[in-house]
Amino acid sequence: MNRWTLRMATTSYTVAVEPGGRWAELVAWGPHGVEQGPSAYANLGDIHFITEADAAPVEYAPRGRRPFTGADLEVDGDSWPTFEGASEVDGVLRLAFADEVAGLRTVLCYRPEPGVDVLARWVEVTNTRGEPVRLTRIGSAGVCLPVRRPTLSFLHGEWSREFQLDHVTLPAGGFRIGSSYGVPGHNYAPWLSVDDTWGVSLAWSGSWEITAEVEPSGLTRVRAGMLGPVDVAPGETFTTPELALACSDDLPRVWHAYDRSRSRLTRKPVLYNSWEATGFEVDLDEQRDLARIAADLGAELFVVDDGWFTGRHDDTGGLGDWHPESPDFGAFIEDVRAMGLEFGLWVEPEAVSPKSQLYADHPDWVYRLPGREPTLIRNQMLLNLGLPEVYEFVVSTLDRLLTEFRIDYLKWDMNRPATERAPELDGAHVRNYWRVLDHLRSKHPHVLVEGCAGGGGRTDLATTGRVDVVWPSDNTAPLDRLKIQHGFLHMHAPHLMSSWVTDAPGVFDARPRSLKFRFVLAMAGVLGIGADVREWSPEDRAEAAGLIARYKEIRDVVHGGEAHLLGEDAIQYCGDGRVVVLAWNTGSLTGVPVVPGQSSRVKLRGLTAESYVDEQGQVYSAAHLTHVGLPFGWTATNDADVVVLRSG
């Protein structure tokens, strides 16, 4: 049997081609050495009423070879490929299968990611027919797990309630999450874990699906990929999106390490964004006043959000006409920079307003059906970015803005899903979106880019690998946001999570929280302020300045250290010889000191020294912090805290 073991940092993945050469199958996946012994995946029983492939731990199968328990690839007609050969070049294992009758060649690709416990998988499908072939289902990978009753963890929600971590136990049958919005969407994130041990995350910025099914063999099979169809011309090769696979007893730690390995680990400045203070009314004198206060608080970056460009007085106009409303805009930017602040700007390059000059000049650039008016969502339409001329317009527009003005930061937004877009156009739009982001990084490397899609609608691995931060949600209310960030950090690392301090009331949980709570919450990622700071009292501003200074002291550990999620109400970061703990009180108080009671405790994880000392000189053994916990004295006015420990 042809067999290969792919080694990651501490785990390995062993795959083999079955003796008849009909398919590849999983042999072992786990810590180094797990492959030394009988396979936990192999079927040892008789097969009744299904095919041999339906009972095997198949890595990837077209319809035909595996007819009953689900296929990873579906085309016009069925396919029965056989193994053609293997190659290993530049760290990528390729297993090739061919079907001369169906006119398809399918190559399964595996790449162990250096230094982390992630395996990237994708498939290359070549059309060897003399005519086009339509792929109606296009999986990136399938993986079988030796679990009969899996507990699936997934992230779901809606606009302003993204990344709600939830779980379901699957005794039989199937489970599906996905999006047909043309972006990953707010309803589900393209991420799934099984028994908190095995995880998958899809690098695709368009429509997608992930499924899990308990199969007749007792295995749990997970599949993931983009939504089709895709048309492949004769002789052409189509490459699916990459699927990242991880195995660990601490999956968030693995995903965070993977994000860090793919990111520009540049300093992320403390930003102030003026949207919640002024909305569409971008008066430059008001913006200067806000910038002065932000600079006094310790902000390092001032971002002007929506409303700065021609015709943008509300959400019915302006998109597409990317020229400042004021002729003094350039001088205003220089005034902001003279305050010691970097400057950032909001843009929505994929959108166009019906009243814009761009739409008047190019009505054929939007997605629409012949003879019908395009659907408006948020009073706007979507440009067909897959068209070469639209791609060139977007690139030239951003190049002009970044050349004409001294801009350090772009907030790229997308406030509507795709309608009237044929599914087969999804891929062209996505890949040109990636091309624009790649161009920005290459042509304007000093510019940080924030990814946003009406909040957390586009936070897939392909986007996070090309931007510097992402916006998890438009909901900035403290208790709502605490749940959103808790879920987000299961999928992505803190250095990618833009988080603001605002005065917004909760949409789902409106209980008020202190200014300190809101700041400590925002410190869990990339700190920003979005409140109307003109309305803050002198005491509020003084407290905010102190908390911003505190954040700057711990920023390197939060962004570059190893994070441990200690339930919803605490996060621990380890790095640079320090342990930083952020904690929030969201429940009842213990009654101390009015009645007898105990301190609230947070049990830490992953400590490497024998003892630790806090900034007040209190010494704790690692055993105490791990088994008893770090104490917090919550009161009605003290509902969040930052604790920094150093090894003793």
Phi, psi and omega in degrees: 000130173290129188214139181223140175245122180259125186253128172258199185300308180229000182236164177221159183225118184248127181232148181219157171263128183297156191306329180278357178072021186272334180198165170264148180220155180280133179256317182200149176207117181168202180300155178312132180096351183296341181281352183271087183153173181297143181294134175279355185257337187295141175281125182252359185254175174290160183244124181234129169068008172223175178271167178299324179293326180293339180260356185264157177280063188292136179282323183197130183214136173279161173298135185119300178291326183229079194280341191252322185261011172106138182253155176268336182226127177233132181227179174294111185085160181271170183220140177233079184283162174229156185296132182252328181160170182230152174213153175228109182225133178053040176078008181247124172272129178237123176250115187260135176232140184228148175225100183293327181293313180283342180074041181227141170235123185240126181245120176274126186244137182227130178225108173294128181279129186300130171079358181227170181264052181234135174246124177268134178230145174201176183226141175246119184249120179251133177272110178260010176283174174265008181217163181298152176236139178256123174268116183265335170228130188228085176283146173276329180189159168231146180217133179260143181232142184280060184228123182272332182227076190286147167258116183263131173253134183212166183243122183225179177154216181197179176303132181074008174213046182286166169059040174280113182285128181218169185219147174217138175263131188248099180283333180195168176080201188232169183217138181219137168231159180171187181210140171242021184280350188087355170222166179304329171089169181269341188285323179215148171263144182283066188208143180204144171231153181240121180053029181051029182234319179245138182220154175227148177214129189262131179267074180214130186261012178241210180286148191201173171207148169230132179234155173223140182213137172276117188267164180303333180287348185096352176282154169258126182247127178251133176234151178209148176176175175286162173273142177267192005272167173228131177262129182244122182286160177305130180081353183273150176246129176255132180252125180285163172298156178282143172245125178268131179245137180223146177226123182189158170274003174218075186299319178305321179300320180292315180296323178296316179297322179295316177301316180296326181290342184251001188254158165277110184273058177275163177297133178259112186290153171289120185253156165241130177243131189271003187301309186288344177276323189233345183058222183285349184276081183269084174270126189295327177293320176296321179295322177297318179299316179296320180296321179297315180295316180301317179297320178297327180287338182113007175297154183243351185214134178245124183243124172269123184271205183306146174110001185272351191247170188304130174076009185257077179258346174202193185271017180259352185216171168094324185300128183107334180258078192273067175230137181303142177294322183262136175291348181265014186297319179297318178294322177299316179300318180293326176297317179297316181294328178293340176280001181090014182253143165285167185234138178227162186219142175273138175218156174226075193295336184273357188250160178212141179267145179300329183272005184280159175291326179301316180291324177298322182279328187223064179296340180280358180274352182261158174289125180201161176258144181304130176080003181232148175285141179293150178286132175265131169232130189054035178059033181214164178243171182245130176288147175278086184294343177291341178287134180304321182291329177287318176304314181295322178298314182296314180297314182293325178296312180293320177301317180298313181298317185283344177267320182288326183239151179275090185248133182252350191208133174239129170260106182269115183248163173207107193256023175201151175279175181272128169236161183056018177257114178302138183306327182289350177270353183302314184297319181295320179296312183299313185292328175285329171300315176298318181299320179296314179298319178297322178296316180300317181293324181282314186277329183229065188296340180282347185273124173277140181242131175256128178267131181212144173217081185057036189105229187267037184279354181210079182235031180288169182297328180293323177288312184295338176282350184242348177246176184257329173214162173230158182258108187292331183193151171284349179275114182250007180294142194299308185286327173297315185291330179301317178291320179299314182291325178300315178292316181304318184287352169284336184257324187225164185276156181301326184291352177262351192263102175284129185219128186252152166266121177224179175255017185293135174285160181292142173278322183248330177225100190268011178299130182291149176232157182291164175299322179297317177304313182295323178289313181298323176299314181289336177293345182293348178222236178258111190289135172219163175236132180234002181286164171279092187292348175295334182272352179285143178287164175304323178294319177298316182295321179295317178296318180298317180299320178295321180289325176295317177298321178298317179299318181298330178291329185252359188304316182298323180288318180298318184276327186249350183275180178269125184260142174237124180273112186258060187079187182286339193255010178199147175225139179244133178239134180237129177171158176057034179074009182235155170241119180251128179240123172255131184220148181226143174260120180240358183246204181282160177273162182275351182094347179294137005260009185291321179231164179301143180181181182238163175289155171285145185233142174238119181276125183273168183222159170065026180284141185246341178266166180280331181211163183218153179230138179269183187285350175263002178092001178289130181259136177232138169283156177298325178297319179296313182295327182279319189258332177258313175113158177281127185277145174227135179256086183284140174225179180297333181254351178243092187245011176198156181202159174240125178239131178244124179245145172239150179298136185274000000 
